């Protein structure tokens, strides 16, 4: 279970979400498009930051287990 959680945490970062948002904004006329894009971009940026900060501690935790 621990290994699965570790791999799940470090899965895809969601950068494709920004691309998908651009596609949706381009294809459809949605209210609040700028806010949507800002929200998705901030969420992905925070995800990348949190995953980056947690990489070393989690890797050390997994190494000590092996």
N, C-alpha and C positions, 0 to 999 in steps of 0.2 A: 504494500500500500504506500509506503514511504517513497519508494522509487517512482511510482505512478504519479504521486503528487508533485515530486521534484520535476519530472518531465512535463507535467501539465503546466506548472508555473512558468517554465522556460519555453513554452510552445511559441507559436506565431505571435508577434508583437502587435499586430493590428494595423500595420502600415497600409495594408490594402484597403482598410476602412476609409482612409482619406481619398484614395482613388475612387472607390465606389460612391462616396459622397459627391465627388466632382461629377461623376457620370449622372447621378440622380439629379443634381442641381442643373446640369446642362440639358437633360432630357425633359424635365418637368418644371413647371412654374409654381414653386412652393413659397408660401409666405415664410419670412424669416430665414431665408437661405444663408445669409451671412452668419446669423447666430448658430445655425445648424453646423456649418463648416467650422466655425470657431470652437464649438462644443466637441465635435469629433476630433479636431486637431489637438485640442488641449487634453482630451482623454487619452489619445494615443501618446502624446508627449509625456504625460504623467506615468503611463504604463511603461514606456521605455526607461524613464528615470528610475522608477521603483524596481524594475527587473535588473537594471544595471547595478543599482546599489546593493541589491540582495544576492547578486551572483556569487561573489566571493564567500560571504558567510555560509550560504547554502552549500556551495561546493566543498568547503572545509568540513561542514557537518556530514556530508555524504562520504567524504574521504575517511573521516575518523570512524565511520561505521564499518567500512570495508576492511 
